[in-house]
Amino acid sequence: MTFEKEIKDDSLIIRLSGDLIGEDNGVNILDIVSNAIQQQVYTCIIDISGLRYINSSGIGVLITILTKFRNKGGEVYLMKPSENVQKLLVITKLNAIFQIVQSEAEVLKLSKK
């Protein structure tokens, strides 16, 4: 798996591609999340459009990110899941705890409510 990160409009944006299986990248992503929260960034957009597969360890990484942000009053948005990943989110009922969006603009609308 590969990932990119940026902070834009007070939001941490993480773009994931490949397979999220919780290898060393999971630890690196959690470090990035912790640093962003220390900088008082409380919105995280995880672009998962490039993910092919997520296993249980990868789900654990996503839930840990969600927990870190929500503990600080923030929110995590999963953006543009592929059809396979969307099915996994439904089967695991993660679609009920994560906000799933199709664009950064949609996050801006939701975060202003």
DOMIRO-669783 format. One record per residue: residue in one letter; x, y, z of N, C-alpha, C, CB in turn. Coordinates in Angstrom, 2 decimals, m for minus. Glycine has a CB too. Layout:
N
res:n_X:n_Y:n_Z:ca_X:ca_Y:ca_Z:c_X:c_Y:c_Z:cb_X:cb_Y:cb_Z
a:X:Y:Z:X:Y:Z:X:Y:Z:X:Y:Z
...
END
This chain:
113
res:n_X:n_Y:n_Z:ca_X:ca_Y:ca_Z:c_X:c_Y:c_Z:cb_X:cb_Y:cb_Z
m:0.84:m1.17:0.00:0.00:0.00:0.00:0.88:1.23:0.00:m0.95:0.00:1.21
t:0.40:2.26:m0.67:1.07:3.55:m0.63:0.06:4.59:m0.16:1.65:3.93:m2.04
f:0.59:5.69:0.37:m0.30:6.77:0.80:0.38:8.11:0.64:m0.75:6.56:2.25
e:m0.47:9.13:0.53:m0.02:10.52:0.48:m0.84:11.27:1.52:m0.19:11.15:m0.96
k:m0.27:12.34:2.05:m1.01:13.16:3.01:m0.80:14.63:2.71:m0.56:12.84:4.46
e:m1.80:15.40:3.07:m1.69:16.85:3.00:m2.69:17.45:3.97:m1.93:17.38:1.56
i:m2.41:18.67:4.40:m3.37:19.40:5.22:m3.90:20.54:4.35:m2.73:19.93:6.58
k:m5.21:20.55:4.18:m5.85:21.51:3.29:m7.15:21.97:3.95:m6.13:20.90:1.87
d:m7.35:23.26:4.03:m8.58:23.82:4.62:m8.84:23.24:6.01:m9.79:23.56:3.70
d:m7.81:23.18:6.85:m7.93:22.65:8.21:m8.38:21.19:8.27:m8.89:23.49:9.00
s:m8.12:20.45:7.21:m8.45:19.03:7.17:m7.20:18.24:6.79:m9.61:18.74:6.17
l:m7.01:17.11:7.47:m5.97:16.18:7.07:m6.56:15.30:5.97:m5.45:15.32:8.29
i:m5.90:15.27:4.84:m6.36:14.42:3.74:m5.31:13.32:3.54:m6.58:15.25:2.41
i:m5.76:12.08:3.63:m4.89:10.94:3.42:m5.44:10.18:2.21:m4.81:10.01:4.70
r:m4.58:9.97:1.22:m4.97:9.23:0.02:m4.30:7.86:0.05:m4.60:10.01:m1.29
l:m5.11:6.82:0.10:m4.60:5.46:0.18:m4.77:4.75:m1.16:m5.31:4.67:1.29
s:m3.79:3.92:m1.52:m3.95:3.10:m2.71:m3.29:1.75:m2.47:m3.34:3.80:m3.96
g:m3.83:0.75:m3.13:m3.32:m0.61:m2.96:m4.19:m1.39:m2.00:m1.88:m0.59:m2.47
d:m3.55:m2.14:m1.11:m4.25:m2.98:m0.13:m3.95:m2.48:1.28:m3.85:m4.47:m0.28
l:m5.00:m2.16:2.03:m4.83:m1.72:3.42:m4.89:m2.96:4.30:m5.94:m0.66:3.84
i:m3.71:m3.45:4.65:m3.65:m4.69:5.43:m2.88:m4.49:6.74:m3.00:m5.80:4.61
g:m2.74:m3.23:7.16:m2.19:m2.94:8.47:m0.71:m3.18:8.64:m2.90:m3.72:9.46
e:0.05:m3.27:7.55:1.49:m3.45:7.69:2.11:m2.19:8.28:2.13:m3.79:6.33
d:3.40:m1.99:8.12:4.10:m0.85:8.71:3.46:0.48:8.36:5.53:m0.85:8.27
n:2.84:0.57:7.19:2.20:1.83:6.80:1.13:2.24:7.79:1.61:1.71:5.41
g:0.46:1.26:8.40:m0.58:1.59:9.38:m0.02:2.40:10.53:m1.23:0.33:9.91
v:1.14:2.03:11.02:1.79:2.76:12.11:2.17:4.16:11.64:3.05:2.00:12.61
n:2.71:4.27:10.43:3.07:5.58:9.89:1.86:6.49:9.76:3.75:5.42:8.52
i:0.75:5.93:9.29:m0.48:6.72:9.14:m0.96:7.20:10.51:m1.58:5.89:8.43
l:m0.90:6.33:11.52:m1.35:6.73:12.85:m0.45:7.81:13.43:m1.37:5.51:13.79
d:0.83:7.80:13.13:1.73:8.88:13.56:1.34:10.20:12.90:3.20:8.53:13.21
i:1.02:10.15:11.61:0.58:11.35:10.90:m0.70:11.90:11.52:0.34:11.04:9.40
v:m1.63:11.01:11.86:m2.89:11.41:12.48:m2.62:12.09:13.82:m3.81:10.18:12.67
s:m1.78:11.49:14.65:m1.47:12.06:15.96:m0.84:13.45:15.82:m0.53:11.13:16.74
n:0.07:13.59:14.86:0.71:14.89:14.63:m0.31:15.94:14.18:1.82:14.77:13.59
a:m1.23:15.55:13.32:m2.25:16.49:12.84:m3.14:16.94:14.00:m3.11:15.85:11.72
i:m3.52:16.00:14.85:m4.38:16.35:16.00:m3.62:17.29:16.94:m4.83:15.06:16.75
q:m2.33:17.07:17.13:m1.53:17.96:17.96:m1.49:19.37:17.37:m0.10:17.41:18.12
q:m1.61:19.46:16.04:m1.65:20.76:15.36:m3.07:21.31:15.30:m1.07:20.65:13.94
q:m3.96:20.67:16.02:m5.37:21.06:16.14:m6.13:20.98:14.83:m5.47:22.46:16.68
v:m5.83:19.94:14.06:m6.60:19.58:12.87:m7.56:18.49:13.33:m5.67:19.10:11.65
y:m8.86:18.75:13.23:m9.85:17.82:13.78:m10.76:17.20:12.73:m10.68:18.52:14.81
t:m10.46:17.42:11.46:m11.21:16.79:10.38:m10.23:15.97:9.55:m11.96:17.85:9.51
c:m10.62:14.75:9.25:m9.77:13.87:8.45:m10.59:13.29:7.31:m9.16:12.73:9.32
i:m10.07:13.44:6.11:m10.68:12.86:4.92:m9.74:11.76:4.44:m10.95:13.95:3.79
i:m10.25:10.55:4.38:m9.43:9.44:3.90:m9.97:9.04:2.54:m9.44:8.23:4.91
d:m9.19:9.36:1.50:m9.57:9.02:0.13:m9.22:7.56:m0.09:m8.86:9.96:m0.93
i:m10.25:6.73:m0.14:m10.03:5.29:m0.29:m10.40:4.80:m1.69:m10.85:4.52:0.76
s:m10.49:5.74:m2.63:m10.87:5.36:m4.00:m9.83:4.44:m4.64:m11.05:6.61:m4.86
g:m8.58:4.51:m4.19:m7.53:3.68:m4.76:m7.31:2.36:m4.03:m6.26:4.44:m4.77
l:m8.11:2.08:m3.00:m7.94:0.83:m2.26:m8.62:m0.31:m3.00:m8.50:0.96:m0.84
r:m7.90:m1.42:m3.12:m8.47:m2.62:m3.73:m9.05:m3.54:m2.67:m7.42:m3.37:m4.56
y:m8.40:m3.55:m1.50:m8.72:m4.55:m0.48:m8.40:m4.00:0.90:m7.95:m5.88:m0.74
i:m9.20:m4.38:1.88:m8.94:m4.05:3.29:m9.15:m5.33:4.09:m9.88:m2.88:3.81
n:m8.18:m5.68:4.94:m8.37:m6.83:5.82:m8.70:m6.34:7.23:m7.11:m7.75:5.84
s:m8.79:m7.25:8.19:m9.19:m6.86:9.55:m8.19:m5.91:10.19:m9.34:m8.11:10.42
s:m6.90:m6.07:9.90:m5.91:m5.13:10.44:m6.10:m3.74:9.85:m4.48:m5.64:10.16
g:m6.42:m3.68:8.56:m6.68:m2.41:7.91:m7.92:m1.73:8.48:m6.85:m2.61:6.42
i:m8.94:m2.52:8.77:m10.14:m1.99:9.41:m9.77:m1.42:10.78:m11.24:m3.09:9.54
g:m8.89:m2.13:11.48:m8.43:m1.65:12.79:m7.74:m0.30:12.68:m7.48:m2.66:13.41
v:m6.95:m0.10:11.63:m6.29:1.19:11.42:m7.34:2.29:11.23:m5.34:1.13:10.18
l:m8.34:2.02:10.39:m9.40:3.02:10.15:m10.16:3.34:11.44:m10.38:2.52:9.07
i:m10.47:2.33:12.23:m11.21:2.55:13.48:m10.36:3.32:14.49:m11.66:1.20:14.09
t:m9.06:3.03:14.52:m8.17:3.77:15.42:m8.11:5.25:15.02:m6.75:3.16:15.40
i:m8.04:5.53:13.73:m8.06:6.92:13.26:m9.35:7.59:13.68:m7.90:6.98:11.72
l:m10.47:6.91:13.46:m11.77:7.46:13.84:m11.82:7.77:15.34:m12.90:6.47:13.47
t:m11.35:6.84:16.15:m11.37:7.01:17.60:m10.51:8.21:18.01:m10.87:5.75:18.30
k:m9.33:8.34:17.44:m8.44:9.46:17.78:m9.12:10.80:17.48:m7.11:9.34:17.01
f:m9.74:10.91:16.31:m10.38:12.18:15.94:m11.63:12.44:16.78:m10.73:12.17:14.46
r:m12.46:11.44:16.96:m13.69:11.65:17.73:m13.41:11.95:19.19:m14.60:10.43:17.62
n:m12.33:11.39:19.75:m11.97:11.70:21.13:m11.61:13.18:21.31:m10.80:10.84:21.58
k:m11.24:13.85:20.23:m10.93:15.28:20.26:m12.06:16.13:19.70:m9.64:15.55:19.48
g:m13.22:15.51:19.49:m14.37:16.25:18.95:m14.33:16.40:17.44:m14.44:17.60:19.58
g:m13.48:15.64:16.79:m13.34:15.74:15.34:m14.15:14.68:14.61:m11.88:15.62:14.95
e:m13.92:14.57:13.31:m14.66:13.61:12.49:m13.77:13.09:11.37:m15.92:14.26:11.90
v:m14.07:11.87:10.96:m13.36:11.21:9.86:m14.36:10.90:8.76:m12.63:9.91:10.35
y:m13.98:11.19:7.54:m14.81:10.92:6.37:m14.06:9.96:5.45:m15.20:12.24:5.62
l:m14.72:8.92:5.00:m14.15:8.03:3.99:m14.68:8.48:2.64:m14.52:6.52:4.28
m:m13.76:8.76:1.73:m14.16:9.35:0.45:m13.99:8.36:m0.70:m13.35:10.61:0.17
k:m15.02:8.26:m1.51:m15.06:7.52:m2.77:m14.62:6.06:m2.64:m14.18:8.21:m3.77
p:m15.29:5.26:m1.81:m14.90:3.84:m1.76:m15.23:3.15:m3.08:m15.62:3.13:m0.59
s:m14.36:2.22:m3.48:m14.63:1.42:m4.67:m15.82:0.51:m4.36:m13.37:0.58:m5.09
e:m16.34:m0.14:m5.38:m17.49:m1.02:m5.19:m17.17:m2.14:m4.19:m17.94:m1.62:m6.53
n:m15.99:m2.76:m4.33:m15.61:m3.84:m3.42:m15.47:m3.35:m1.98:m14.30:m4.47:m3.87
v:m14.82:m2.21:m1.80:m14.64:m1.67:m0.46:m15.98:m1.23:0.12:m13.64:m0.48:m0.48
q:m16.86:m0.67:m0.71:m18.20:m0.28:m0.25:m18.95:m1.50:0.27:m18.99:0.41:m1.39
k:m18.85:m2.62:m0.44:m19.51:m3.85:0.00:m18.97:m4.29:1.36:m19.32:m4.97:m1.03
l:m17.65:m4.21:1.55:m17.04:m4.56:2.82:m17.54:m3.65:3.94:m15.52:m4.48:2.72
l:m17.65:m2.36:3.66:m18.14:m1.42:4.67:m19.57:m1.75:5.08:m18.07:0.03:4.14
v:m20.39:m2.19:4.13:m21.78:m2.56:4.43:m21.82:m3.87:5.22:m22.60:m2.71:3.12
i:m21.07:m4.87:4.77:m21.07:m6.18:5.45:m20.62:m6.05:6.90:m20.15:m7.16:4.70
t:m19.58:m5.23:7.13:m19.05:m5.06:8.49:m19.81:m4.00:9.29:m17.58:m4.68:8.42
k:m20.79:m3.38:8.64:m21.60:m2.31:9.24:m20.78:m1.07:9.59:m22.29:m2.83:10.48
l:m19.59:m0.96:9.01:m18.78:0.24:9.23:m19.38:1.46:8.55:m17.36:0.02:8.73
n:m20.24:1.22:7.55:m20.91:2.34:6.90:m21.83:3.08:7.87:m21.71:1.85:5.69
a:m22.16:2.45:9.00:m23.01:3.10:10.00:m22.20:3.97:10.96:m23.79:2.05:10.79
i:m20.88:3.73:11.07:m20.10:4.55:12.01:m19.20:5.56:11.31:m19.25:3.65:12.89
f:m18.86:5.31:10.05:m18.08:6.27:9.28:m19.02:7.09:8.41:m17.01:5.56:8.43
q:m18.67:8.35:8.21:m19.38:9.15:7.23:m18.70:8.90:5.88:m19.37:10.69:7.61
i:m19.49:8.49:4.90:m18.95:8.17:3.58:m19.39:9.28:2.62:m19.45:6.76:3.08
v:m18.41:9.86:1.94:m18.66:11.00:1.05:m18.05:10.72:m0.32:m18.09:12.31:1.64
q:m18.44:11.53:m1.28:m17.94:11.37:m2.64:m16.97:12.47:m3.06:m19.08:11.34:m3.61
s:m16.84:13.55:m2.23:m15.95:14.64:m2.61:m15.55:15.46:m1.39:m16.64:15.56:m3.66
e:m14.47:16.21:m1.54:m14.04:17.12:m0.47:m15.09:18.21:m0.25:m12.68:17.76:m0.81
a:m15.75:18.64:m1.32:m16.79:19.66:m1.20:m17.93:19.18:m0.31:m17.32:20.04:m2.59
e:m18.26:17.90:m0.40:m19.31:17.33:0.44:m18.92:17.39:1.92:m19.60:15.87:0.02
v:m17.65:17.19:2.21:m17.17:17.29:3.60:m17.35:18.71:4.11:m15.68:16.86:3.70
l:m17.02:19.69:3.27:m17.18:21.09:3.68:m18.63:21.39:4.04:m16.71:22.03:2.57
k:m19.57:20.88:3.24:m20.99:21.11:3.52:m21.38:20.44:4.84:m21.86:20.57:2.37
l:m20.95:19.19:5.05:m21.31:18.46:6.26:m20.68:19.07:7.50:m20.89:17.00:6.13
s:m19.45:19.55:7.39:m18.77:20.07:8.57:m19.28:21.44:8.98:m17.28:20.14:8.32
k:m20.00:22.10:8.11:m20.56:23.42:8.44:m21.91:23.31:9.14:m20.71:24.26:7.18
k:m22.49:22.11:9.16:m23.82:21.92:9.76:m23.74:22.02:11.26:m24.42:20.57:9.36
END
